[in-house]
Amino acid sequence: MKKYLKLLGLLVLVIAMLAACGDESSDGSNASTDEEKPLIKVGSKNFTESLILGEMYSLALENAGYKVERKLNLGGTMVAHESLKNGDIDMYPEYTGTGLINILEQEPKSDPQEVYDIVSKEYKDKFNLVWLEPTDANDSQGLVTTKKVAEKYDLYTISKLAELAPKLRMAAVPEFTEREDGLIGLQKHYGGMEFKSLELYDYGIKYRVILNDEADVTVGFTTDGDLTNPDLVLLEDDKSFWPPYYVAPVIRNEILEKDSKVADVLNEVSKLLNDEVVQKLNAEVDIDKREYAEVAKDFLVEQGIIKK
């Protein structure tokens, strides 16, 4: 009888221990998993759209249990790219046309899938960097004038601008004068483009400059929120100079090798984005003067990606 009671007691003890282990495993499973998840350093360039996207990807990763270190507002393309190559950041949103022309130094191409396929292969081969799924947001470049200037000179195409340039003042932005998909390429493709004056301005004030009649033409992007303003005119790229610029997260392959689910989280955000959505988000920051982090968070809450 004593032996039976002793065995019974031992059995109860074992069951209790197993139950405790089960509870501990259940309560601690997320923590254990989170500890194994890599820290992800998210970067962005130094303009509204890139800041919004960088914050969106950061929030989605945090919601999925990843620790995120934000390194947003880094600077221009080369700063962001070198930071990614060097491991100072692990990912940032980039544009397919920018990758093709400015990073890989290849000739512009007009087919979106061809451009994406080239940058995907070349980035992986040369830098061990991975382009994730592209969004439907094509932030192509353009040139913008005011309604007043357009009507005065009958200026609605870039071909006409190339001829009129000696009469007009250009409000350029950083990198525009140095890039093959900027002024250098435009001069080769369209000819002319020798402006009466050319001054550099910050991205955030370029439209204000031409609306205040401090310049006549500036550089635009097709998803700029300011283009909802009827007093601004986006000139037609009538000789198809600019290639497609679909935005997508570019990430270090080392991160995906540690945890491939990172790609799923980022791709889920990218599926939500198209020209109209991104233009609206940009407008909330640039026109309505809301904080980019607030705009990014509210959008992801609306889409059910994160909780408020």
N, C-alpha and C positions, 0 to 999 in steps of 0.2 A: 504494500500500500504506500509506504514511504517512498519507495522507488518510483511508483506511479506518479505520486504528487510531485516529486522532484523533477521528473521528466515533463510533467504538465507545466510546472513553473518555468522550466527552461524554454519550453515551446512558446509560452506566453511572452517571455522576455524577448525571444527571437522575433516574434510577430510584431511586438512593440517597436523593436529596433528597426525592422524593415519599414514599418509605417512611418517612423520618424524620418528615415532616409528618404522615403518617397515624398514626404511633405517638404523636406529640405530641398530635394531635387526640383520639386514643382515650383517652390517659392524662389529658388535661386537660379532656375534655368535661364531666365532672361539675362540676369546679371552675368552669369557665366558666358553666355553667348555674346553679350555686349563687350565683355572684356576681350574676347577673341576678335571682335570687329576692328578693322583698322581705323585709326584716326585719319580723317580726310581733310586736307587743306584746300579750300575752295578759293579760287581767284576770279578776278574779272578785270576788264579794261576800265578806262576812266570816263565812260559816258553812261547816260541814264539807262539805256536798254541793257547794257552788259551788267550794270549794277543790279537791276531788277532780276535778271536771269540768274546771276550768281547767288543772290539772296534766296530765290525760289529753290534752286538746287540744294542750297544749304539747309533750308527749312525741311525739305522733303527727306533729306538724309538724317537729320536729327530726329524727325518723326519716326523713322525706321530703326532708330536705336544707335545710330552712329554718332561718334563725337566729331564735331566739325570745328575747324579753325578757319575763320574767315580772313582772307587776305585780298579783299576787294579793292577796287580803285587803284590798281597797280600802275597803270600808265597805258601806253600804246601797245600795238601788236607785238613788236619785238621784245618788249619788256615782259609781257605775259608769256610769250612762247619760251623765252630763255628761262624764265622762272619755272615753267613746267618741265623743261628738259633737265634742269638742274635739281629738281626735286624740292624747290622752295614752295611750290604748290603741287597739288595732285591732279587738279582738273580746272578747267575754265571754259566758258562758252565761246566758241570761235565760229567763223564764217567760212563756208567752203571756198568761195572765190578768193578770200584773203589767204587761205592756206595754199591754194594753187599758185597764186601770183606772187605774194609777198614772202611766203616761207619757202616754197618749193621753186620759186623763180621760173615758173613755166608760163607759156603763152596762154592768154585768156581763151576759154572755151564756153560755148553757149548751152550745151546740154547738161542739165542739172545732175542726172545720174552719172554721166561720164566724169564730171568734176568730182562728185562724191567718191566714186570708185578710185580715182587717181589719188586723191588726198588720203583716203583710207589705206591704200596699199603703201604709198610712199612714206607716210608718217610711221607706219608699223615697221617698215624695213629700215628706215633711216634713224628713227628716234625711239622706237619701241613705245609709241604713243598710239592710242586707239580712238578713232572717231566712233561715237555711239550713234544711235538712230537720229537722223536729222529731223528737225521740226518742219512744219509747213510755213514757217516765217522766212520769207526771202527779203532780207534787209539789203537790197541792192543800193548802190550809190546813185546819186543824181545831182543835178544842178538846179538851184532854185532862185527865182527872182520874185519881185513883188508884182502885183496886178498893175500897179501904176507904171512900172518900167516896161512890163510886157506889152501894155497897150500903147505906150509911147513909141516903142521901137518895133512893134509887131513881132515880139520875141517869144516864140513858143517851142523852138527846137534848139538842140545843141549846135547844129550846123549853122544856124543864124547867129548864135552866140559867138562862135569861132570868128565870124566876120566882124561882129560888132565889138569884140573885146577891147580894141584900142580906145573906145569911148566909155568903157565901163570899169567900175571899181570892184575888185574881187575881195570878198571876206573869206579867206581860206581857213582851214582848221589844221591842227598839228598833223604832220605826216603827208598831207595832201600834195604838197609840192615835191615830195621825194619819192612817191610811190608810182610804180608802173601802172597801177589802176587808178592813179590820180592825175595830176596835171601833166606829168611826163607822157603818160600813155595817151591822154586826150590830145595833146599837141601832135603826136605821131598819127593818131587815127583820124582826127578832124582837121588838122592843120590850124594855123592861126593861134588863138588863145593867148595872145600877147596883150595882157590887160593894162589899162591906163595906170592902175596901181594894184598892189596885192599886199594885204596885211593879214597876219595870223591872229585868230581869235579863238577863245575857248569854245568847246562844243555847246556849252550851255547858253551862250549869248549870241550865237551866229545869226539867228533869225531876228532877234531884237535889233541887231546892227543894220540889217537891210530895211527893216520896217521903220527904223528911225532915220533912214536916208543917209546913213554913214557909209554905206556901200550899196552896190547894185545887184550883186550876185553872190551866192554862197553855196557851200556844199551841203547837199541834203541826203537823207537816207529814206527809202520808201516806206519805212515803218515809223518815221518820226511823227509823234503826236501833233506837232505844230502844223503839219500839213492839212489838218482839218480846218485851218484858218483860211477863209475865202480870199484873203488879201495876199496869199502866197501862191505862186505858180511853179509847179514842177515841170521843168523843160523835158520835152520828149527826146529820148536817146535814139534819134532817128537813124543812126548808123550802127546801132547795136554794139556799142563799145563795151559796156560792162557785162561780165559774166554773172551767173546766179550766185547769190550769197546766202545760202540757207544756213541757219545757225544750228549748231549741235554741240553737245559736251565733248571735249577732247580730254582724255584721261590717261594717266600713266598705267601701262599694262601691269606693272607690279601690284597695283591696287586690285585689279580684277583677278589676278592670280591668287591673291589672298582671300578675296571674297567676290565672287562673280555676281552676287545679288545686288551689288552697288549699281551695276548697269541697269537692272530692272527698275530700281528706284528712280534713277535719272531719266530713263526712257519714258516712264509713266508721266513725268512732268512735260517732257518734250512733246508728247502726243496732244497736249492741250493747246499748243501754240500755233498760230497762223498770223498772217499779215494784219488782219483786222484786230485780233486780240492784242497783239504786241503794240500796235499803234495806239489802241485805247489805253493800255497800261502806261505807255510813254507819256500820253497826254495827261494822265492823272498826276504825274510827277512834274512834267515841264510846264503845263498850263495851269492845272489846279493847285500846284505847289504842295502836294502831299509828299511825305517821306517815302523813298523807294522801298524801304523795308516794310513799311505799313502796307503799301500797295501790293507787294509780293505776298505778304501773309494773307491779306483779305482775299486775294484771288485764289490761293490754294485752299482756303477755308470754304469759299463758294463752290469749288470744284470737288470738295470732299477728300482732298489729299491729306490735309491736317485738320485737327480740331482747334476751335478758337481758344 
